[in-house]
Amino acid sequence: MDALFHPLPTSQLPVNTDLLHLDERPARPVTYDSPALEVMTDLRVLDPVSIAEDATLDAAHTLMVSRAIRLLFVTDGDHHLTGVITATDVLGERPMQCIHQDGKRHTEILVRDVMTPRTQLDTLQLKDVSHAKVGQLIATMKQLGRQHTLVVEHNAHTGHHELCGLFSTSHTARRLGVPLHFIRVPQTFSEIQHTLTHPA
């Protein structure tokens, strides 16, 4: 083994060496023609932050604030993905609906009461994202009317899909330097009914 690999050259740590945090590093310029992967949160290298569906809404809010994020993945008792909860879910109208419709106090509202269940989540395939541009991503998210879109990849060994990425309009907007605000337009009566009872 030693005969096949030679050591790399080393040197003493330079005097003018700075310790930069991630948010201090200059980001590469992003345009509408940039690869979509430039603005994807890669969950293959970043550990996704999750919360139990029976956790309180206050716990979800505290976790978001402590981690400086706006989305949590929701899991059940077996750690299976059951949905997502966003800052809009936590701070928007859904908690007030639980209070008025279900007679709950705010401290009694659980994550499952306001989250978006997995059956209502839209996803993109990594193989499509890999060849897409930021402009295409924005057009897709505008069509969906979502602030977040998940990316999945098929695992040929297990036969399952794995969550591998996340797109956020707020993150994309920061990278582009332009505002991105989308409003979902319901396409069917069932969607209109869901929008009235579960505003985004």
Buried (B, 14 or more C-beta within 10 A) or exposed (E): EEEEEEEEEEEEEEEEEEEEEEEEEEEEEBEEEBBBBBBBBEBEEEEBEBBBBEBBBEBBBEBBEEEEBBBBBBBEEEEEBBBBBBBBBBEBEBBEBBBEEEEBEEEBBBBBBBBBEBEEBEEBEBEEBEEBBBBBBBEBBBEBBBBBBBBBBEEEEEEEEEBBBBBBBBBBBBBBEEEBEBEBEEEEEEEEEBBEEBBB
